[in-house]
Amino acid sequence: MENHNTRKIEHAPIKVEGPPKESKQPVKTPGCLNFVAWSAIILVVIVLMSLGKDDVETTSTYQPTPEEVAQKIKTENEEKEKAAKAAAELEAKKKAEEEKAANGYALGETGVIHGHKVKVNSIRKESRINEFEKPAKGKEFVIVSVTIENGSNEEISYDPWLFDILNSQGQITNPHSSNLETGKLIPGGKVTGELVFEQPIGDPKLQVIYKWNLFSKETIKLNLQ
């Protein structure tokens, strides 16, 4: 009886796999994003180049006409003439004010110092101011009507003792009397009163001197002739 060696063949187990699982990660599309970004950049560049081109064309191609050039030169010359005229008028006015301050304002003119506007309205001469008061021998009473106006933006004070009189002999004296009281003026306010001075009869050169405060050396002169 033949013996046949029977070899047992072992087979590896067969692994059955199901269909592949879907990935939960989002699908990247770099090509699409790059296209959109580059498209936006190119569009911006084109717009900027177009604007710059328009500006260059506008500034480089326009040329004013001869009439426009002539008109521009004429306008500039007129403006220069106006400025020169205004400067000359201002200088003349300044010089006139300096002369008036040195020589005195004419009767009826308004002198200005630190916002105090002062004017002599009228002048008259009397041998007496009442039955009891008479001037000294060889003298007469000079009665001066004055108006003070506040031309500043602040309150100012007024006082009859802010006024003196200068005669042709170089004498400076205070008022003999006055109906102008002491007080204050708001901006734009004004007051009028009379000052009585005792002066040589017929003095040909009388000037009222006004100082804007009792402690100031700055004054203006108002001629009485």
C-alpha positions in Angstrom: 0.0 0.0 0.0 1.5 3.2 -1.1 2.0 5.9 1.3 1.5 9.2 -0.1 2.7 12.2 1.9 0.0 14.6 2.0 1.1 18.3 2.5 -1.3 20.6 4.2 -1.3 23.9 2.4 -2.2 26.9 4.6 -3.8 29.8 3.0 -3.5 33.4 4.5 -6.8 34.9 5.5 -8.3 37.1 2.9 -8.9 40.7 4.2 -12.0 42.3 2.7 -11.9 46.1 2.7 -14.8 48.4 2.1 -14.9 51.5 -0.1 -12.4 54.2 0.8 -13.6 56.8 3.4 -14.1 60.4 2.2 -11.6 63.0 3.7 -13.2 65.6 5.9 -10.5 68.2 5.1 -11.6 71.0 2.6 -10.3 70.8 -0.9 -7.7 73.4 -1.5 -7.9 75.3 -4.8 -4.8 77.5 -4.8 -4.9 78.0 -8.5 -8.3 79.7 -8.3 -7.4 82.0 -5.4 -4.2 83.1 -7.1 -6.1 83.9 -10.2 -8.6 86.2 -8.4 -5.8 88.0 -6.4 -3.7 88.6 -9.5 -6.7 89.8 -11.4 -7.5 92.4 -8.7 -3.9 93.6 -8.6 -3.8 94.0 -12.4 -7.1 95.8 -12.4 -5.8 98.3 -9.8 -2.6 98.9 -11.7 -4.5 99.5 -15.0 -6.8 102.1 -13.2 -3.9 103.9 -11.7 -2.0 104.0 -14.9 -5.1 105.4 -16.7 -5.5 108.2 -14.1 -1.9 109.1 -14.3 -2.0 109.2 -18.1 -5.0 111.5 -18.0 -3.3 113.9 -15.6 -0.2 114.0 -17.8 -2.2 114.6 -20.9 -4.2 117.3 -19.2 -1.2 119.2 -17.9 1.0 118.8 -20.9 -1.3 119.4 -23.7 -3.1 122.6 -22.4 -1.6 125.9 -23.5 -3.2 129.2 -22.5 -4.2 131.5 -25.3 -2.4 134.9 -25.8 -5.5 136.7 -24.6 -5.5 134.7 -21.4 -1.8 135.4 -20.8 -2.4 139.1 -21.4 -5.4 139.2 -19.1 -3.4 137.4 -16.4 -0.5 139.9 -16.6 -3.0 142.8 -16.6 -4.7 141.5 -13.4 -1.4 141.0 -11.7 -0.3 144.5 -12.5 -3.6 146.0 -11.3 -3.2 144.1 -8.0 0.3 145.4 -7.6 -0.8 149.0 -8.3 -3.6 148.7 -5.7 -1.2 147.3 -3.1 1.3 150.1 -3.8 -1.5 152.7 -3.6 -2.8 151.4 -0.3 0.7 151.3 1.2 1.3 154.9 0.0 -2.0 156.1 1.5 -1.2 154.3 4.8 2.2 155.9 4.9 0.8 159.4 4.2 -1.9 158.9 6.9 0.8 157.8 9.4 2.9 160.8 8.5 0.0 163.2 8.8 -0.9 161.8 12.2 2.7 162.2 13.4 2.7 165.8 12.2 -0.6 166.4 14.0 0.7 164.8 17.2 3.7 167.1 17.1 2.0 170.3 16.0 -1.5 169.8 17.4 -4.9 168.9 15.9 -6.9 171.7 14.4 -9.9 173.1 16.0 -12.7 170.6 15.5 -10.4 167.7 14.6 -10.4 164.5 16.8 -7.2 163.5 18.4 -6.8 159.8 19.4 -4.6 158.4 22.1 -4.9 154.9 23.5 -8.5 154.7 22.4 -9.4 158.1 23.9 -11.0 160.2 21.2 -10.8 163.9 22.2 -12.2 166.9 20.3 -12.5 170.6 21.0 -16.0 171.7 20.0 -15.7 175.4 20.6 -13.9 178.1 22.4 -15.0 181.5 23.8 -13.3 184.1 26.0 -14.9 185.9 28.9 -13.8 188.7 31.3 -15.7 187.0 34.1 -17.5 183.7 34.6 -19.9 185.0 37.2 -20.3 188.2 39.3 -17.9 186.9 41.9 -15.1 185.4 39.9 -12.8 187.7 37.8 -9.5 186.9 36.2 -6.2 188.4 37.3 -5.1 191.7 35.8 -4.1 191.3 32.1 -5.8 187.9 31.9 -9.1 186.5 30.6 -11.0 183.3 31.0 -10.8 180.9 28.1 -13.7 178.5 28.1 -13.2 175.4 26.1 -15.9 172.8 25.2 -14.5 169.3 24.8 -15.9 165.9 24.0 -14.3 162.6 25.1 -15.3 159.4 23.4 -14.3 155.8 24.2 -12.9 154.4 20.9 -11.4 151.3 22.6 -12.9 147.9 23.5 -12.4 148.5 27.2 -13.8 150.9 29.8 -11.9 154.1 30.2 -11.8 156.9 32.8 -12.3 160.6 32.2 -11.3 163.5 34.4 -11.0 167.3 34.0 -7.5 167.1 35.4 -6.4 165.1 32.4 -6.5 168.5 30.6 -3.9 171.3 30.7 -3.4 174.4 28.6 -0.1 175.6 26.9 0.2 179.3 26.0 2.7 181.1 23.7 4.9 181.9 26.7 5.5 178.2 27.2 3.4 178.1 30.4 1.4 175.0 31.2 -1.5 175.4 33.7 -4.4 173.4 35.0 -8.1 174.3 34.6 -9.4 177.1 36.7 -12.7 175.2 37.0 -14.9 172.8 35.0 -18.3 171.4 34.8 -16.8 168.1 33.4 -17.1 165.6 36.2 -15.0 162.5 36.9 -16.3 159.2 35.6 -16.0 156.2 33.3 -17.0 155.5 29.7 -17.9 152.1 28.3 -16.8 151.3 24.7 -18.6 153.8 22.4 -19.6 156.1 25.3 -19.0 159.8 25.2 -19.2 162.8 27.4 -19.1 166.6 26.8 -18.1 169.4 29.2 -16.5 172.8 29.5 -13.1 173.6 30.9 -12.2 177.1 32.1 -8.6 178.3 31.9 -7.1 181.7 33.0 -4.8 183.0 30.3 -3.1 186.2 29.1 -5.5 188.4 27.1 -5.4 187.8 23.4 -2.8 185.0 23.5 -2.2 184.0 19.8 -1.1 180.4 20.4 -3.1 178.4 22.9 -3.1 174.6 22.9 -5.1 172.2 25.1 -2.9 169.2 26.2 -4.6 165.9 27.0 -3.0 163.0 28.7 -4.8 159.6 28.7 -4.0 159.0 32.3 -2.6 161.0 35.2 0.7 159.1 35.3 1.4 159.0 31.5 3.8 161.3 29.7 2.1 160.5 26.4 -0.1 163.4 25.3 -2.0 164.9 22.3 -2.3 168.6 21.6 -5.5 170.4 20.4 -5.1 173.8 18.9 -7.5 176.5 19.9 -7.0 178.8 16.9 
